[in-house]
Amino acid sequence: MTVVRHYSGYIAALSTRTSYDLDGFPRPQVDEDLRRRLETKLIISILGFDLN
């Protein structure tokens, strides 16, 4: 979907979490579950949009 693709960067930024490696250094990582939930909410909102 074009709209989902348009917002993919924003969704990835919203779903980025900081995890720490074995040495204790922070590492940003996309939370895939959260990313999918945000995409699903966007798709549901698009489908519920009234065009009339």
CYANA upper distance limits for C-alpha pairs under 8 A (distance plus 0.5 A):
  1 MET  CA      5 ARG  CA      6.74
  2 THR  CA      6 HIS  CA      6.59
  3 VAL  CA      7 TYR  CA      6.88
  4 VAL  CA      8 SER  CA      6.45
  4 VAL  CA     39 GLU  CA      7.38
  4 VAL  CA     42 LEU  CA      7.84
  4 VAL  CA     43 ILE  CA      7.92
  7 TYR  CA     11 ILE  CA      6.56
  8 SER  CA     12 ALA  CA      6.52
  9 GLY  CA     13 ALA  CA      6.69
 10 TYR  CA     14 LEU  CA      6.71
 11 ILE  CA     15 SER  CA      6.64
 11 ILE  CA     35 ARG  CA      6.78
 11 ILE  CA     38 LEU  CA      7.23
 11 ILE  CA     39 GLU  CA      7.82
 12 ALA  CA     16 THR  CA      6.60
 12 ALA  CA     30 VAL  CA      6.91
 12 ALA  CA     35 ARG  CA      6.88
 13 ALA  CA     30 VAL  CA      8.36
 14 LEU  CA     35 ARG  CA      8.42
 15 SER  CA     30 VAL  CA      6.15
 15 SER  CA     31 ASP  CA      6.03
 15 SER  CA     32 GLU  CA      8.08
 15 SER  CA     34 LEU  CA      6.23
 15 SER  CA     35 ARG  CA      5.97
 16 THR  CA     28 PRO  CA      6.80
 16 THR  CA     29 GLN  CA      5.92
 16 THR  CA     30 VAL  CA      4.75
 16 THR  CA     31 ASP  CA      6.41
 17 ARG  CA     28 PRO  CA      6.13
 17 ARG  CA     29 GLN  CA      5.88
 17 ARG  CA     30 VAL  CA      6.55
 17 ARG  CA     31 ASP  CA      6.90
 18 THR  CA     26 PRO  CA      6.62
 18 THR  CA     27 ARG  CA      6.00
 18 THR  CA     28 PRO  CA      4.90
 18 THR  CA     29 GLN  CA      6.52
 19 SER  CA     26 PRO  CA      6.20
 19 SER  CA     27 ARG  CA      5.70
 19 SER  CA     28 PRO  CA      6.61
 19 SER  CA     29 GLN  CA      7.16
 20 TYR  CA     24 GLY  CA      5.81
 20 TYR  CA     25 PHE  CA      5.79
 20 TYR  CA     26 PRO  CA      4.96
 20 TYR  CA     27 ARG  CA      6.16
 21 ASP  CA     25 PHE  CA      6.06
 21 ASP  CA     26 PRO  CA      7.13
 21 ASP  CA     27 ARG  CA      7.46
 30 VAL  CA     35 ARG  CA      7.92
 31 ASP  CA     35 ARG  CA      6.68
 32 GLU  CA     36 ARG  CA      6.62
 33 ASP  CA     37 ARG  CA      6.75
 34 LEU  CA     38 LEU  CA      6.67
 35 ARG  CA     39 GLU  CA      6.70
 36 ARG  CA     40 THR  CA      6.54
 37 ARG  CA     41 LYS  CA      6.69
 38 LEU  CA     42 LEU  CA      6.74
 39 GLU  CA     43 ILE  CA      6.72
 40 THR  CA     44 ILE  CA      6.63
 41 LYS  CA     45 SER  CA      6.63
 42 LEU  CA     46 ILE  CA      6.68
 43 ILE  CA     47 LEU  CA      6.68
 44 ILE  CA     48 GLY  CA      6.64
 45 SER  CA     49 PHE  CA      6.78
